Amino acid sequence: MNAAAARPLPLLGALAGALVISAALIWLASGEAIAMIAFVGGIAVFLAAGLAIARMRPVGKAEEVATPDWSVTVAAIERPGEAVAIVDRANRLVCANTAFSDWFGAASAPPNLPLDRAGLETLARAAREAWRDGKGAAESVESADGTASWSARAERAGRGEDYLVWRFVGLAEEDFAEDLGARIAGALGRLLSRGGIEAVLVGADGLVRAAAPGFAQRATGDPAATLAGQEFATLLRADERERIFFAREGRRGNPQNLIHIPLGDARDPRAPDADQGPSLMLLVDVAVGLGGGVEVSGTGATPQLEALLGALPLGLAMTDRDGRFLFANTPFRRAAGIENELLPPFPSDLVVAEDKGALVDAVRRFGKGAASATDMAVRLRGAADDPVSLGIAGVRGLGEAAVLLSLVDSTEETKLKRQVAQATKMQAVGQLAGGVAHDFNNVLTAVIGTCDLMLLRHTPGDSDYDDIQQIRANSNRAAALTRQLLAFSRQQTLRPEVLQLPDVISEVSLLLKRLLGEKIELKVNHDRDLGAVRADPQQLEQVIVNLAVNARDAMQAKGEGGGKLSLSTRRISARDVRQMGSEILPEGDYTVLVVQDTGGGIPAEHLAKIFEPFFTTKEQGKGTGLGLSTVYGIVKQSGGFIFADNVPATATGRAGARFSVYFPVHQGEVPKARIVEAKPAAQWSGGGRILLVEDEDMVRAVAERALTRAGYQVTACAEGEAGLAAVANGGVFDMVVSDVVMPGMDGPAMARAIRKVKPGLPILFMSGYAEEQLRRDIDIADMHFIAKPFSVQQISDKVGGVLGSVRVA
């Protein structure tokens, strides 16, 4: 009987005694046995009911109300090499094992751990997924100092699912080498020893890290001997014929063939320092190579060796002395592009025709010569533009096998190199385009300003009036070209608004119908419940027009006399993005603009280049190559993404190209459309004194004449130092109008120095760069901006508006 059952016995005895005494007293007092029996029966019924109610009480209720005893949980989650922590919904640490405390400290709770910024974001995302979906994972997070990294998993648990169980596993840099060492010291090593192959894992320092039991037996006489830390070279010896023996066996033992397989960086065998990592050493009895110890398979290599090479992550293959393939593992086939094909007779069948002769000579030379190794660059048939490194090593003592080939799958590496090169090229051309546009805007400012000043002296009907107007119109066309260059380089001035894509498409539909003509059908379709986006409506219209014109030209080039262009909007949720599995598109809600045509599609070789600047497939004189690159620049500057693909032909339509533009849904309140009444800008009455600083002589002359004509007293300077000196020497000015980029002291540096002397002096910057970029780079309060090129009237109105607003303030 347990203690809980024993405790009620004294109480029951006391109750029974009290019941007997009470019954006796009633019988003595009343003298009637019936009264005593009734009293005893009532008490019995009452006790029976109480006992029944007690038995109906839920077992463990008291324990549920009591505070949980987490010590049992802590003992259960103690696991070597794995950190386990339990947190509640408030992200408070409930309990953790010793490994978690050692790695992260007892005061930290996931996801707020001492990690780098990327690791914290990844862990926070995993926590959100776990609370939402029940499970979450982070493949790799790194400590703040970069000395350690872990993989993490989170799982919702508890009766009310109010807890998250976190598990962290350290990512060691040499997991593969350690795992291979454990296998060599275990079953794999014993299997190889039975076949006459002794395996040992040797570090880059020449010390043994793990050895097969058979190797330990032959090297020391004890199969259980621990060889870790001993020099591998001291366990072997060589004779005058350079044959290798076990040092313990001497000449009494069989000579050995040594096969050296560098493992390199266990995480990436393609790393530049791959030859500085651990190595797998295989010692094969010469008798095995002669067929005395192991049955030689029909492929010319031992089954055990094939199994070993097949398990390694390196691309390895074997050939005979004549260069015929004997064996190739899966990584080799994958790297060679023949994963789902039959192995060809010769390695030269894998490369282009120009490399066949050199590869055949190299394989035969290493198959018949001394054991040595080298690397050579070859071009595979499936990727003739990307040379790969093929390792060739001569081996001896493996029967027919004479040459070991190694090949690394460099598909992802090549793809990454192309992406980096493309991004670098786009960035360089973008910087060039931005610089050209800035300089060109200075020239256009002078041309347009001069035309405006000349038009003041010529009226309609004069012989020169029409010519001046033509010059001005062409200058404005050139200004539009510079805006395209700035759009491509993502440096144009954007004025984003919160808007709906269908409204923008509706505004531009009439223009599109005129551009497409009568033979091309325009179809528009919209999803319901589209999210609002934040973009510049004018730039967004330019995106739609450029894509539509590009589609029109493609359909007209087919020569079929017409086609169909469809504009549609789609609603894409964060769940849809997760299902897409895109590595480029961040998870979130998007409103997508899809522009699809029936122009036959984009050739596969051009699909990756269509957004490059000045790339065009049109005839000479019919395209500049800036249309799609401008679209790309506007979309990226607006925070969106654009993708292009081909749509196959169907029974109801022809094949064509499809452009999908993803805009993030605006998070927050959508402002109501406001009607802004046009009102004249506040003007400075009575003129004013202007300090004009511009290094370009033509622009300075035009601006000075325009402001002087408007009634201002202008002091013009050609450099920032002169402008600062004009203020420092006691000059009194109502406003400073300055260029941004100037030799010596630039405009922002001059403005900061002037503000120290005249804190309230308004400053107007003139620049051909984007206003957003300038405001981001120039931290000056009350800064005003006018974009180049500007007309005489525009700069006069801008100066008057700034002075007027200052006066009102």
Phi, psi and omega in degrees: 000134180277173184294325180296324180282333183282333186299323184286349187300310177301323180294318179295322178297318180295318179296320180295318178297317179298323180294318180295314181298318180297319180295321180294319180296319179296317181295320179292323183286319185265331183074009182244125180291331182295320179296319180295319181295319179297320180295314180297321179296319179297317178297322180295317178297318180298315179295321179296318178297318178297321178295320179296319179295321179297321180289332179284350179296131182301132179291135176085006181297320179296323180292327179292323181288328182291160178295132182300144176267098184281352182297325177294319179297317179300318179295326182285332184264007176289107181227131179291134177079004180224126178266129182236133178220146179239127180236155177266186185293341177271012181058035175263138182288118180273309176202160182204155179272180185294321181299321179296315180297322180292323184278317190241348183090152184282348183268357183253144178231136178299145002271007182272077182246162179288074181241172174286173186299316181296321179295320178297318179295317180296318181292322178296321177295321178295323178295316178298318179297321181293316179295327183276311188255353182100334180217149176209155182213151173229116186295322183205124172232147187238146180294162184298327180269002176074014183266350182211156178215153184219159164255145187228145175226140178233138181220133180285137185213178180099157182299322177259013183051044182260008183229153171244131176259114181261138176231126181242132178236129180292140177260097180283148183290336185237041179302317183297314180296320180293319179295318178296321178298319178295323179291321179297320180285354182245230189294320181298318179297319178294323178296316179294323180296323178295336178267006179085016179244121178256131184245143177212139178260121185242133178284172180296339179273004179085005181264145180290132176254326176201148182219147176291150178304323178295322177295317178296324179297314183283333182275327185232348185087358181233112182294341180264008183293141177267113183261359183301130179096349178274153180285129183296322184295330182287345180275352182236164174215159179234146178265188182293341179265013178062026173275146185259134177230161167289134184299325181290325183277333182060216182284348179290336181272174178279143174295152185243146169260124183262123176248120183255118179242101178294131177266338177062210178287118184301334179278330184208094180297350180270002183297151182302330181259034182297332181279359181258006180265192179292164182225147173263121179254125177246125177251116185244128177299139176302327179298327177295319179294334179271001178091009183276340186245331184222141176291126181276127183285172182293345180273353178092001177230152181292146178301324179297319180294321177297319179296321180293312180295326179291335181274344182283148180282356180274148176282106185234145177214157179237143174230162175273186184292337178271003177087014178273140178296134172252325185196148173211131180278174186297316178300326178293315179299320180295317180293328181276354179079024181233035185299326182251021181238167176286149179290124180292166182295321187232152175299331181295343177287350181270345188249170178290165186298325182293337183258358184297311185299314181295322180290318178300313180298319182293317181296316180292324179294317180284337177286333184249349181264197179289155180293118179203181184212156177199173175236146175219147180273127178228163177243120181285155182299320183283347181215069186292342183273351185236099178297146177236162181263122179251119178274136180232127180222134175275132179236157182226152174088014180245036180071235181286334182295127185228338184227132176254124179252140177231136182216134182254135176289107183253023182298310181294321179297317179296319179298318179295319179299319179295318180296319179295317179297319179295316179296320179296318180295317180296320180294318180295316180293325177297317177296320178296316181297319178297318178294319178296317180297321180297312180294322180294325179296326176298315179297315182294326177300316179294318182294310182295319179296320179295319178299318179298318180293324178291324180293340176291336181258354179236135180251162177304134184109337176292155183293332183264353186297312182296323179295319179295319178297323178296318178298318181294319179296317179294327177294322177294325175296319177296324177296324176295324177296320178294326176295326175295318178297319178292326177295318177298318181277005178060040181235012180281158180281118178256144174237078187290148175225156174276118188214172176253133181301319179303326179295319180293318179297322178296321181295325187262358185297317181298319178296321181295320180297323178290323180290323184283329183089179186280338185276347181253124181275134178251123178240136181235133180217137183233144171284165175271161175053046177287142176280147178288150179237161180246111183202166176279117184299323179293317178293325178294322175298321178296322176301312182296317181295316180297318178293321179293317179295321177298319178293319178300314180297323179293319180289322178291329179292337178290340177073019181263003172082001180179196181163190181223132176242126181244133174247124181220153176242143183228151176256121182242122180269170178297326178295320177298322179295320178297319180292330177294328180065031181285136176276348184259321188275116177294153180290133181166181178267138183225152165250124191249132172258122182246122178245116186230138181234179177242040183271013176096348177093175181256129178306144184301325182287346180257349188298325182276356185244357191293335180268003178287147180292140175066014174267125180210148176256005180281165179294158181299131181093355182248005179193140179264344184080013180256351184297301182288328177293326175294318176302315180300316180296318180295315182297315182292321179291335178274004179083015182256186181222145180228136180228148179233138175208176181254145178251122182292160179290146177238179180292338183252359183198161180275165177291158181194186179255152180226128176248125180245119182250118182259121175246130178297140177291133180291125179265120181134182182287134178275117182292146178286148179295130181246138178268114182263120179282132179290130177221147183296144179292145178294132183247151177280117180274136175092014177074195181179172181255122187245131171261112182256122180237113182207128183278337178280120185299317184295315181293320181296320181294317180294314181295322180294315180294321181295316181287324177296318178297329180280000175101013181262151173269115189251129170250113186260137177229148184263358182205162183295322180298320179293322178295318178295321179295324180297324178282317183294332182275014175099007179293139180252121183226148176269342184195151176245126175246117189221148169286163182268304184265116178217152176293149183076236178279119181279177184299311180299320179296319178295319182295320179295320179293322179293322181296333176293330179270316181236085187300327186264008184286121179291146184231130177243119180265139173250132180199152174271355176276174184284145179296320181299318181295319180294317180293331177286324183271336184249113181262079180229129181288151176054045178267135178247160188216141170226130185275141171273147357279149178231159179267172177299316181294322182296315181289326177295316179294322182294315179297316178297321179294320180294313180296323178294319179293324177294320181294319179295319180295000000 
